Amino acid sequence: MLNDKAIKAVNSVIEAIKESPEYMDFEKQKKIVKDNPKTRDLLERVKSIQLRLMNIPEEERNSDYAESLQDEYEEITENTAVYDYSRAESIYVTMLQEVLGSIVESVDL
């Protein structure tokens, strides 16, 4: 259980995250996607392709199957809304990883 000081610190970090340009841009892109079923469907396809690509064994990474998935991924991400969402999501997640990494590195386990 967190003590009061830790709770205040966590709340400060949450507030700083919510005020960050990375968070605000991601929230903006989420709303755009939420309001557009076609973009939502395309993003689901992108996530499915990414998962399939990640699960291809190393020795099959240059296969026709992998290449066709990569081609499909590139074609879908030419859609501006899909690209903008994916980019905003990646930047936001990277920021969160950096915040969490800084906390973990600063605490002696």
Order of alpha helices (4+ residues) and beta strands (2+ residues): alpha-alpha-alpha-alpha-alpha
